[in-house]
């Protein structure tokens, strides 16, 4: 059991972030454990030809048999919406003399030797660190950034909007309970059932802030391997199913007659906040067409909009909820 002790000041400085480099590093699990995250399978199969042209042997070696990833590849975000290159600079800044320890804590506790590409590369840790960072950057640029990340970011940002609403309306206890079944909040302790380790103990947040990060590549709440890292918990992102194949929503005929089919379908999809990019994908239309319909729905008071990071997220208003007869979840 892994326990974080938070006093009132620590609760006040608990915050959420989206991390592109975390998603890049954790998504390597798709290539080593593809059946574990079925909602992403179709998207990543489309990326396979590009992935196989990369330094894929090195990238695959970074994932342990139990899906652990070295901590230095998932640095704690310093801002709510960090840039990939800024996070990659943190990876590159790891002191080379620490690289061996980072890799060994990922593989050796389970009786597994370091994978051959990593073991051989440690003869020159400076070169190995640069090679890992370069491979991750190329993976991002060629596989994830062009199409996958814009949609993924929209889903992650929508998750954060939902979490903020839960926190403001129901408080911290409800927030933690809703994040994942592995988390339990009581008497100032946030406990996470770390079934993948024998370590049992308590970490005092002590003014360092606890960062909560949604991800597509975890089946439950997870933390860093090392207990010396700044406090961070990653949890399964809400709305992950939206990243699977697009499906048109079912809308009442009366609503389509009132608003027109495109606007009725948009309104039906907005039970959770979403961006124009995500809505366009799910409806199979252009973002421009979605923007035009959303502008009308916003002017008529059926949807609300709010900026989060670089995205504008739309959601149904109370009037929109009443009109569809399907109130927002949560």
C-alpha positions in Angstrom: 0.0 0.0 0.0 1.3 3.4 -1.0 0.0 6.3 1.1 0.3 10.1 0.6 -0.2 12.2 3.6 -1.9 15.5 2.7 -2.7 18.3 5.1 -5.1 21.2 4.2 -2.4 23.2 2.5 -1.4 20.1 0.5 -5.0 19.6 -0.6 -5.1 23.3 -1.7 -2.0 22.7 -3.9 -3.2 19.5 -5.5 -3.6 20.1 -9.2 -4.1 18.4 -12.6 -2.0 18.3 -15.7 -1.8 16.7 -19.1 1.7 15.4 -20.0 2.5 14.7 -23.7 5.8 13.0 -22.8 4.1 10.7 -20.3 1.7 9.6 -23.0 4.5 9.1 -25.4 6.5 7.0 -23.0 3.6 5.0 -21.6 2.3 4.4 -25.1 5.3 2.2 -25.8 3.3 -0.4 -23.8 1.1 -0.6 -26.9 3.9 -2.3 -28.8 5.0 -4.6 -26.0 1.6 -5.4 -24.4 -1.0 -4.5 -27.1 -3.9 -6.4 -25.8 -3.9 -4.6 -22.4 -5.3 -1.4 -23.9 -7.8 -2.5 -26.5 -9.4 0.9 -27.0 -6.1 2.1 -28.5 -5.4 -1.0 -30.7 -6.9 0.2 -34.0 -5.2 3.6 -33.8 -1.8 2.1 -33.0 -2.0 -0.6 -35.7 -2.3 2.3 -38.2 0.9 3.7 -36.7 2.8 0.4 -37.0 4.5 1.0 -40.4 5.9 4.3 -39.1 6.9 2.8 -35.8 8.9 0.0 -37.4 11.1 2.6 -39.3 12.3 4.0 -36.0 14.9 2.9 -33.5 12.2 0.5 -32.3 14.5 -2.1 -30.7 15.7 0.6 -28.2 12.2 1.9 -27.6 10.8 -1.5 -26.9 13.6 -2.3 -24.5 12.4 0.6 -22.2 9.3 -1.4 -21.2 9.7 -4.0 -18.5 7.8 -7.3 -18.6 5.4 -5.9 -16.0 4.9 -2.7 -18.1 7.1 -0.5 -15.8 8.7 2.4 -17.6 11.8 4.2 -16.2 10.8 7.2 -14.1 13.1 9.7 -15.9 10.9 9.2 -19.0 7.8 10.5 -17.3 9.0 13.7 -15.4 6.4 15.4 -13.3 4.7 18.2 -15.2 5.6 21.7 -14.0 2.6 23.4 -15.6 -0.9 22.1 -16.4 -0.3 21.9 -20.1 3.4 21.4 -20.8 5.0 21.3 -24.2 6.5 18.1 -25.4 9.9 19.6 -26.1 10.1 21.3 -22.8 9.4 18.0 -21.1 11.9 16.2 -23.4 14.5 18.8 -22.3 14.0 17.5 -18.7 14.7 14.0 -19.9 17.8 15.1 -21.7 19.0 16.9 -18.5 19.2 13.7 -16.4 22.7 13.5 -15.1 24.2 10.6 -17.0 25.7 9.0 -13.9 22.1 8.5 -12.7 21.0 6.6 -15.8 22.1 3.1 -14.6 20.2 3.5 -11.3 17.1 4.6 -13.2 17.2 1.6 -15.5 18.1 -0.9 -12.8 15.2 0.1 -10.5 12.9 -0.6 -13.5 14.1 -4.1 -14.3 16.2 -5.7 -11.5 13.6 -5.8 -8.7 11.8 -8.5 -10.6 14.8 -10.7 -11.3 15.0 -9.5 -14.9 18.4 -8.4 -16.4 18.7 -5.1 -18.2 17.6 -5.6 -21.9 20.6 -6.0 -24.1 20.4 -2.6 -25.9 20.4 -0.8 -22.5 23.0 -2.9 -20.8 25.4 -2.4 -23.8 24.7 1.3 -24.0 25.6 1.9 -20.4 29.2 1.7 -21.4 28.7 5.2 -22.6 25.7 6.7 -20.6 26.0 10.1 -22.2 25.5 8.6 -25.6 22.8 6.2 -24.4 20.8 9.0 -22.8 21.0 11.0 -26.0 20.0 8.0 -28.1 16.9 7.3 -25.9 15.8 11.0 -26.0 16.3 11.2 -29.8 14.4 8.0 -30.3 11.5 9.2 -28.2 11.5 12.5 -30.0 11.4 10.8 -33.4 8.6 8.5 -32.2 6.6 11.6 -31.1 7.2 13.5 -34.3 6.5 10.7 -36.8 3.8 8.6 -35.0 2.0 10.5 -32.3 2.0 14.3 -33.0 0.5 14.4 -36.5 -3.0 12.9 -35.7 -3.1 10.9 -32.5 -2.1 13.5 -30.0 -4.5 16.3 -31.1 -7.4 14.0 -30.4 -5.8 12.5 -27.3 -5.2 16.0 -25.9 -8.8 17.0 -26.4 -10.0 13.9 -24.4 -7.4 14.5 -21.6 -8.4 18.2 -21.3 -12.1 17.2 -21.2 -11.2 14.9 -18.3 -9.6 17.8 -16.4 -12.7 19.9 -16.9 -14.8 17.2 -15.5 -12.5 16.7 -12.5 -12.6 20.4 -11.7 -16.4 20.2 -11.7 -16.4 17.3 -9.3 -13.9 19.0 -7.0 -15.8 22.3 -6.9 -19.2 20.6 -6.5 -18.5 17.6 -4.3 -15.1 18.1 -2.7 -11.8 16.2 -2.5 -13.2 12.9 -1.1 -15.6 12.6 -4.0 -12.8 13.6 -6.5 -10.4 10.9 -5.3 -13.1 8.2 -5.1 -14.1 9.0 -8.7 -10.5 8.9 -10.1 -10.0 5.2 -9.7 -11.0 2.2 -7.6 -7.4 1.8 -6.4 -7.5 5.1 -4.5 -9.0 5.6 -1.0 -9.1 8.9 0.9 -9.5 9.0 4.7 -8.1 11.0 7.6 -5.7 12.9 5.6 -4.2 9.9 3.8 -4.6 9.1 0.1 -3.9 5.4 -0.3 -3.2 3.6 -3.5 -3.1 -0.1 -3.8 0.2 -0.7 -5.5 -0.2 -4.4 -6.3 2.9 -4.4 -8.4 5.3 -3.8 -5.5 5.8 -5.1 -2.0 6.6 -1.6 -0.6 4.3 -0.4 2.1 4.7 3.0 3.5 3.7 6.6 3.8 5.0 9.7 1.9 4.4 13.2 3.3 3.6 15.6 0.5 4.9 18.4 2.7 4.2 21.4 0.5 5.6 19.8 -2.7 2.1 19.6 -4.2 0.4 16.4 -5.6 0.0 16.3 -9.3 -2.8 14.2 -10.8 -2.3 13.2 -14.5 -4.8 11.4 -16.7 -3.5 8.7 -19.1 -4.7 6.3 -21.8 -2.1 3.7 -20.9 -2.9 2.5 -17.3 -5.6 0.2 -16.1 -5.6 1.8 -12.7 -4.0 4.5 -10.7 -0.2 4.3 -10.7 2.7 6.3 -9.2 6.4 6.6 -9.9 8.6 3.6 -9.2 10.9 5.6 -6.9 9.4 7.0 -3.6 12.0 9.9 -3.8 10.3 11.5 -6.8 7.9 14.5 -6.3 4.4 13.3 -5.6 2.5 12.3 -8.7 -0.4 9.9 -9.5 -1.5 9.0 -13.0 -5.0 7.6 -13.4 -7.1 6.2 -16.3 -8.5 9.0 -18.4 -12.2 9.5 -18.5 -13.6 9.2 -22.1 -11.0 6.7 -23.3 -13.7 5.0 -25.4 -13.9 8.1 -27.5 -10.5 7.3 -29.0 -11.9 4.0 -30.6 -13.6 3.9 -33.9 -16.0 6.8 -34.4 -19.7 6.1 -33.8 -22.6 8.3 -34.6 -24.9 9.1 -31.6 -28.5 8.0 -31.5 -30.7 11.1 -31.4 -34.5 11.4 -30.9 -36.3 12.2 -34.2 -38.1 15.1 -32.6 -34.8 16.7 -31.6 -33.5 16.3 -35.2 -36.7 17.9 -36.6 -36.2 20.8 -34.2 -32.5 21.5 -34.6 -31.5 19.6 -37.7 -29.6 16.3 -37.7 -26.1 17.7 -37.4 -26.8 20.0 -34.5 -28.9 17.3 -32.7 -26.0 14.8 -33.0 -23.6 17.4 -31.7 -25.8 18.1 -28.7 -26.1 14.4 -28.0 -22.3 14.0 -27.9 -21.8 16.8 -25.5 -22.7 14.9 -22.3 -19.0 15.5 -21.6 -16.9 18.4 -22.6 -15.2 18.0 -26.0 -13.2 20.0 -28.5 -14.1 20.7 -32.2 -11.3 18.3 -33.2 -12.7 15.4 -31.2 -16.3 16.1 -32.2 -15.3 16.3 -35.9 -13.6 12.9 -35.7 -16.5 11.2 -33.9 -19.0 12.6 -36.5 -16.8 12.0 -39.5 -17.0 15.7 -40.7 -14.7 18.6 -40.9 -13.8 20.8 -37.8 -15.0 23.8 -39.8 -18.5 22.3 -40.1 -18.6 21.5 -36.4 -17.5 25.0 -35.5 -20.4 26.5 -37.5 -23.0 24.3 -35.8 -21.4 24.9 -32.3 -21.6 28.7 -32.8 -25.3 28.4 -33.4 -25.8 26.1 -30.4 -23.8 28.5 -28.2 -25.8 31.6 -29.4 -29.0 29.8 -28.5 -27.8 28.9 -25.1 -27.7 25.1 -25.6 -24.0 24.7 -25.1 -21.3 26.4 -23.0 -17.7 26.8 -23.9 -14.5 27.3 -21.9 -10.8 27.4 -22.8 -8.4 24.9 -21.3 -4.8 25.2 -22.5 -4.8 25.6 -26.2 -8.3 24.0 -26.7 -11.8 25.4 -26.4 -14.0 22.8 -24.9 -17.8 22.7 -25.4 -20.4 21.1 -23.2 -24.2 21.0 -22.9 -25.8 23.8 -20.9 -28.6 23.0 -18.4 -31.0 24.0 -21.2 -29.3 21.6 -23.6 -29.5 18.8 -21.0 -33.2 19.4 -20.6 -33.8 19.4 -24.3 -32.0 16.1 -24.9 -33.4 14.5 -21.8 -30.0 13.1 -21.0 -28.3 15.1 -18.2 -24.5 15.3 -18.0 -22.8 12.4 -16.2 -21.2 13.2 -12.9 
